[in-house]
């Protein structure tokens, strides 16, 4: 039963259930740590799932659920399906429902009309009722200096609209100064007032909507299991085609293709096991690096990327030429073309079409030599790569076009030799 004390009662609430929502890098994890007074949320690791943490704050039991964020410049339609599902599921992780939803907004960033519209779309995805339980929580309060939060709100037209949408409820945190207890006690008092205004009622997502999301998630997990079984059966078949006395391949020639920022350079370093590709410098030409990996000579060619939001006809001619030239830099041709995709990106049908157009510069036969290499696998958390694929409809067609060949890299872990095994199996059929 929800324990509620009216505004006139001197006894504070004994429990708070809080959900943190916001775009990526807005300061959700830091705010969760500041609220709980200890490092409960990992600031260095982003996961595709909600994270739930609990603790005692000023004699109260506080539950904080952090939902994964969306990219600030992407609207709801472009957000990953997994992210949208987790936003809905977040409110069910603190039963019977959150008392407060804190919408995290970073003060030190420009907030355009588009950014605010994206925020509104993601919160409206829960329901329009969510706003009566929501407070804007501004992070990076130290950036204000001598300016008050009220002056800041009044100076930013779009922020003012957002605050008014939340019933003029807001608070500011300086997450760099966790020793300032007053900022948390004041936040608790404001949350008490909001709960009183809602007559003690917690926010509850529409049950039908919640069940739809859970059912969709279950079907995706079933299909993910089927895909994994299909891949394992496929690999077993390829291994059976290898002669019994064959030695492992002594040389691998690999070309990395992908849009800008997909993680090609990081993936090249992971493959070679050392920092061969410069992560801070982008060039208009292909970059070729070599090294010995597990006793094999490995050549990796990274082709320059294209902007993922533009089609082939709008890509600079020099970039297109370099993509075509990339395969000639490892004579007599690459054993594998690795199409690098950042798991952190949402992939719309338009982006998938752009990827296909750029790869087919090498001819339609390229697909029989291509494997999808997912970069940034550490952000998946407990989600399998198969679940991720099954949640993104546009991505499924791309993986199938590559013969259901894919691998996932955690580029924070430079010890991944399974990729070479998969390439060897692929080469057994294509060469």
N, C-alpha and C positions, 0 to 999 in steps of 0.2 A: 504494500500500500504506500502511495506517495505521501510523505510527511510534509505538511504545509503549514506555515505560520503566517498569519496575516501581517500586514505592515504595522499594525498596532501592537503586535505581540513582540515582546523583548527577546524571545528565544529565536535564534537563527535556525535555518534549515540544517538538518544533520547530514544531508546528502545532495550532491550536485552531479548531474549527468550531462556532459557537454560534448558536442560534436564540432570539430574544427573543419571548416570548408574554405577553399580558396584556390587560386591558381598556383602553379608551381613556383617555388622560390619566393613565395610571399612571406614566409616565416612561420608556417604552421607548426613544424616540429619544435622550433625555438620557443614558440608561444606555449606549446604543451609542456615543455620543460620548465618554463617560468611559472606557469600556473601550478604545477605539481611541486615546484621547489627543488627539483633534482633532475639529473640527466636520464630521463626515462625514454625519450625518443632519440633515435640515431640520426644525427645531423648529416652524416656522410653517406647514408644509404637510402635511396628512394625505392619503395616497393609498389607493386601494382595492386596490393591489397590494403584495406583499412588496417590501422594499427591501434590497438586498445591498450591503455595503461591506466593504472589506478594508484591512489595514494591518499594520505591524510593531510589535509590542509586546514590549519586553524581549527582543529578539532572536528572537521567535517570529512566524510568519505567522498572523494571526488573521482569520478570516472571520466576519462578524456579519450575520445575516439577521433583519430585523424584520418580523414578520407584522402585518397590520392588526388592530386591536383590536375588541372588541365593547363594546356599552354595558354598564356595570357592573350595571345593574338589570334587564337582559334575559337570559332564559335562552337556551339553544342553539336552541330551537324558534323564537324570535323574532329571532334574528340573521340578517342579510342572507346570502343564499345565496353571494354573492361572497366574503364574509368567511370563511365556513366552507370554501369551496373553497381560499382562499389559505392558511388554516391548514394544510391537508393538503399543499398544494404547497410550503410554506415549507421543510419538511425535505428536499425534493428539490433545493433550490437550493444546497446545499453538499455535493456528492457526495464520498464515497459515503453520507454522512449526518452529522448533527451529533454531536459528542462530548458536547455539553451542551445542554440546553434550560433557559433561565433564565426563570422565571415572575416577572414584575415585579408587585410589590404596593406601593402607596403607603402609607407609614406614617401620614401625616397625615390619613387618611380613616377613617371608621368602617367596620368590616368585619362586616356582619351575616351571619347564617346563609345568607340568600338569596344574597348576593354571593359567598360562598365556594362555595355549591352551583353557581352560574353558572360560576365559574372551573373547578370540577371537571368540569362537563359539557363545556366547550369543550376541555379537555385530553383528556378521555376520548374525544372525537371522533376523536383520532388513534389511540388504542388504550390499553388499561390498562397496556401495557408502558412507556408514556412516563414513568411516575412514577419508575422506577429510573434514569432519565437526567436527572431534573429537580431543580433547586435553586431555592428561593425567593430572589429578589433584591429586598430592600426598598429603596425610594428615599425621598428626603427624610429621610435620617438625621439632618440637623441639627435636625429637629423634636423629636428625643428629648431634647435637652439633656443633663443628667447621668444620665438613665435609660439603662440598658444595653439592648441589643436582646433579651437573654434575659429581662429583667424585662418588657419590652413583650410578648413572645410569651406569657409565663406569665399576663399580665393579660388577654389576649384569647383566650377559649376557642375561637373559630372559627379564628383565626389559628393557634393551637396545633395544631388538627386538620390544617390545611393543611400546616404544616411537618412534622408526623409522617407525612403522606401522602407527602412527599418524602424520607422516610428521615432526618428531622431535619437536612437539609442546608439551610443558609441563609447569606446574607451581606447586609450593609447598606452602601449607598452614600450619600455626600453629593455629589450631582451639582452642587452649588453650589461645591464646592472641588475642582476638577480638578487642582490642584497637589499634592494628597495622593496620592503615588504608592503609598504602602503599601496603600491600600484596593484597588488593582488587583493588586498583587503577591500580597496575601493571597487575592484572588478566584482568581487563577491557581493558587495552591497548592491551594485547595479543589477546583478543577475537576480538577486532577491526581489528587487522592485519589478523586474520583468515578469518573474513567476507570479508575483502578486497580481500584476495587471492581467495575467492570463488565468486568474482564479485558481492557481495551482495546477492547471492542466498541462501535461507534457505534450510535446509534439508527437504525433503518430502518423506515419505514412499510410496512405491508402492501402488497405490489406490486399485488395485485388492487384494493385500495381506491384506490391512486394512479392506476391505469389507468382506473378508473371515473370519477374526478374529471376526469381529462384528457379522456376521451371526452365527458363531459357538457359540459365547457367548449368543446370543438370544435363540438358540435351547437348550443350557444348562439351561438357566433360565426357559424355558417352562417345561423342564423335572423336574427341581427342584420343581416347583409348583405342578406338578403331584405327585412327591414323597411325598411332604408334605401333600397333600390331602389324599394320600394312608395311610400314617402314622396316621393321625388324625382319619380316618375312622376305621382303625385297632384298635386304642386305644378306640374309642367309643364302638366297638364291645366287647372288653375285659372287659370294665367297665360294660357292660350290662349283662355279665355272672356272676358278683358278686351278691350274695344274697342281697336283699334290706335292710336287718337288720344287715348285717355283719359289724363288727368293724374293724378298721385299724389293720394291722398286728403289733403285739407287739415286734417282733424280726426279724432282718435281718442278714443273714450270707452271706458274700460277699468275693469272691476271685478275686484278681487283677492279671492279666497276661499281659505280653507284653515284647517287646524287651528292651534292656538297653537304658536309656535316654528317654523313651516314656512319662514319667510323672506319673508313678505308685505311688511313694511316695507322690508327691504333691496332686494327686487325692485322696489318702487315707486320707490325712489331710483335704482336702475340704469336703469329705464325713462326717468325724467325727467332723468337725468344729473347730479343734485345731491341734497344731503341735505334732502329735503322732509318725509320721514316720520321721526318720533322713534323711534330704535331702543331707547331705554332706558325708554320710557313706553308702557304698554298702556292703552287706554281701552275702555269698554263701548259706545262709539258708533262709527259709521263715520267715517272721516277722508277728506276730499276735498282733493286737491292738483292744481294745473295748471301747465303750463309749455310752452315751445316746444321741440320736438325735431326737428332736421333740417328746419326750416321748417314744421313742422306743429304745430297746437294740440292738446296731449294732456291729457286729463282722466283722473286715476286716483283711484278710490274704493277704499279698503281697508275691508273689513268685519271686525268683530271675529271672532276664531277660536274654535273649540270645542276641548275637550280631546280629543285623538285617540283615547284609550282608552275614551271613553264614547259611548253611542248617542244618537240624536236625542232620545229621550224624557227623557234625563237632562240635556240641555243647558238652561241657564237660558232662561226665556221671553224675556228682554230680548235675548239673543244671537240667538235665532231671529227676533225682530222686526227686528233690525238687518240680518240677512242679507237678509230680504225687502225692506227699505227701501233697501238699497244700490243696487239697479238704478234707483230713482227719483231718485237724486242726480245722475244724468247724463242729463237729458232730451234727446232722446226715447228714451232707452234706450241701454245699452252696445252698442258694436260687438263687444266680446269679453269673455267671462268667463274670467279666467285662474285655474285651479286650481293653487295653489302647493304643491309637495311638496318637502321637504328630502331630497336624495339621501342624506344622512347617517343618515336614519331607516330602520329595517326596517319593512316594510309587510306586516302579516299580513292574512289574509282579513277578520278582524273590523274592522281599521282601514279597509280599503277599503270595507266595508259602511257604516261610520260616515260616511265621506266622501260616498258616494252618497246616503245619507239626508239629509245637510245640504244638498247641492246641489239635491236635488229639492224642497226648500222653495220653489224658484223655478219649479217645474213641470217636467214631463218634457221640454218643448221646450228646456230650458236646455242639454242636451248638444250640440245642433247649433250652439250659439254658444260652446262651451267648448273651451279648449286647456289641456293640462297644461303647467305651467311648473315645471321642475325647478330648484330653487335649490341653491347650493353645488356647482356643477359642477367647481370646482377640485379637489375631493377625489377625482375619478374617476381622475386621473393619465392613464395611457395607455388606460384602458378607455373605450370609446365609450358614449354614452347608449343606443344600441341594444343593446349587450351587457348593460348594466345592466337594461334593461327585460326582455330575454329571460331573465335569471337570476332574476327575481322573478315567479313565476307569477300571483300575485294582482294585481300591477300591470298585467300585460298586458291583462286584461279592462277595466281602467279607461281605459287608453290607447285601446283599441278603441271603448269607449263614447263617447269624444271624437272619433271619426272618424279615429283615428290621427294626431291633431294634437298636437304637443308641441314644446317648445323647452327648451334648457338654458342657465341663466345661471351665469356665474362672477361672483358679486356683488362680488368683489375687483376686477373689471375693469368700469368704468362706461361702456364704449364698445361697446354692442351694439345695432346698428340693425336686425339681421335679423329680430327679433321683429315689428317694425312691418310689414315686408314680408309675413310669414306671416299677420298679422292682416288685412292688405289683401286677400290672396288668399282668406281665409276669408269676409270680408265680401262679396266678389264673388258668392258662392254663397248666403249666408244673408240678404242684404238685397236 
